[in-house]
Amino acid sequence: MSFIDKAKDLIGQNVDKVEAAIEKAGDAIDAKTEGKFAGAVDKAQQAAKDAAQKLQGEGDTSA
């Protein structure tokens, strides 16, 4: 199993923690930029969350 596969498995198993980290990172960016890029940050957060959810689904089907 490659490093990437292991990382995908860990993300899939810990989606709730990953999503919390995504939110925290987005909030930090919004704070530093005073919300100037809030729309772009929100889109990026959603894309990252969707990717994490997809990895969770892949982990469920491979077991």
N, C-alpha and C positions, 0 to 999 in steps of 0.2 A: 504494500500500500504506500503510495507516494505521500509526500508532505501535503500536497494540495488536497488529496482525498481525505487525509486525516483532518485537515482544517475544515473541509466541507462537513464531515461527520460531526465535529464538535459544534459547529454553528447550528447544524440541524437539530442537535440534541439540546441546545441552550438558546433557543430562539427568543425566549422572554428576556434573557440577560442581554442578548445582542440588540434587541429592539430598545431596551433601556439605554444602552450605550449610544445608539444612534440618536435617540432623543436628546441625551445629554450633550453630545457633540454638536448637534444642530442648535441647541440653546446657547452653547458657548459661542458659536459662530455668530448667531443673531446678536448676542450681547456685544461682541467685539466690533461688529459692523453697524451697531445701533439699528438693526432691523432693515438695513438698506437692501439686502439681498434675501429677504424673508421668503419671497415666492420661490426663488431658485433653491433655497435651502430646504423648504418644505417638499419640493419635487424630488430632490436628491434623497431626503429622508424616506420618502415613500418608496422610491425605487430600491433603496437598500433594504427596507423592510420586506418588500415583495420578494427580493432575491433570497432573503433569509427564510421566508415562508416556503419558497420553492425548494430550498435545500432540506427543509424539514420534511416536506412531502416525499422527496427522493429517498430520504433515509428510511421512511416508513415502508416504502415499496421494496427496498432492497433487503429488508430483514426477513 
